[in-house]
Amino acid sequence: MRIKMIIAYDGTDFNGYQIQPDARTVQQELEVALSKLHKGANIKVSASGRTDARVHAKGQVIHFDTPLSIPMAKWPKALNAVLAKDVRVLEASEAPESFHARFDACGKEYRYVIDRSRVQDVFLRNYAYHYPYPLNMEAMKMASRHLLGTHDFTAFCSTKTEVEDRVRTIESIEFTEEGDKLTMSIRGSGFLYNMVRIIMGTLLNAGTGMTQPGEISDMIFSRDRTKTGKTAPGHGLYLYKVFYDN
């Protein structure tokens, strides 16, 4: 039986999602916990995509195959009982044998959180990027509009990206402000390595006047990573939701 789960995790103490030698990862914690439920058997977990060190998730999607006949409604409780406290299963459902958490995903939403307070909020230090500088929100919104649509986002991904097809579609970018907290929500067909964090760094440059909104189109056309902003830190980023056609 194939099971699809929606999970959340606090990325603070993780070196990313994917298993790495001599490093604590989310995938490792999941597979260790599943092994306990399966009496030592190795259970391989697949996810909708990787997240980097310190990046959080509120709606990561995974799948795995199991011979166990645990009632579906009891899977979250059973797995949460043996999981580390910074990973939680939110939902579980039976999926078709053909379902794949990564290859069937048709879109994702990420959110990036900025702490704009003059003095860093100590309770947000692991969950928001402290950026106490004045920001022109209208300039940031104007700049973001140039990113909408289908483009080659080579200039907005890490030079370490191994993916050759770098064309992606961004459907929406929205900003919400709550006191000193600024959140950017970005939704698209998919995202390249570090793409959301580079977009955030570039839009912050637009907000401070280092970049003019109209320059975004030139950046996209250049396909040159050196033309865009710094990569914003991982701890402000959240994988918020993964979308599937069904």
C-alpha positions, 0 to 999 in steps of 0.5 A: 500500500502506498501512503501519502502524508503531509508533514511539517518540520522546524528546520532549525536543527536540520541540515536539510531534507535529503539524507547526507552522511554524518548530518541530521536530516528530515528524511533520516528522521522519517526513515528511522521512525518508519523502521521502528514501526516496521520492526527494523525494515528499511522504508524508503521515503520520497518527498515533493522536493528537497529543502536546505539547511534551516529551511522549514516546512508547513506542508511538505508532502511525502510518500512511502510503501508499507505492508502494514495494515494500520488504519489510515486515521491512526497513521499520524499518531503512530508515526508522531509517537516515534518521530523527533519532536521537530517533525510532525505528521499532519495528515495521511491518506492512501494513494494510488500505486502510481502516485509520486510526491515529487513527479506528480506535483504541479505547483508549490507555494513558499513563504518567506518571513522578514522581521523588520523590528529595530531590535531583533525579536528573540522569538523569531531569530530562528524563523524570520530573517532580521532586516531592520532597514527601511523598505519601499513596499511599492517598489518591491511590489512593482519589481515582483510583477516583472517575475510573474509568468514563464521565464528562464530563471537561470539568473535566480538560481544557484550556480550549483544547480544541475537541472538543465531546464530552468524555465519555470512559471511564477503565478503569484507573489504577494506581500502581507504585513503584520506589525514588524513581520513582513511575509512574501508568499510565492506560488509557481509551477516549481522552483530551482535551487535557492530560487525563492531565497534569491528572489527575496534577496533581489526584491529586498534590494528593490525595497532599499533602492539598490535595484530599480523595479524595471531592472528585474526584466534585464536580470531575467534576460541576462541569465547571469546570477551575478546580476541578481541579489544575495541569497536570503538566509534559509531560516526565513523560508517555509515550504507552505503547500504542494499542489496536485491535480487531483 
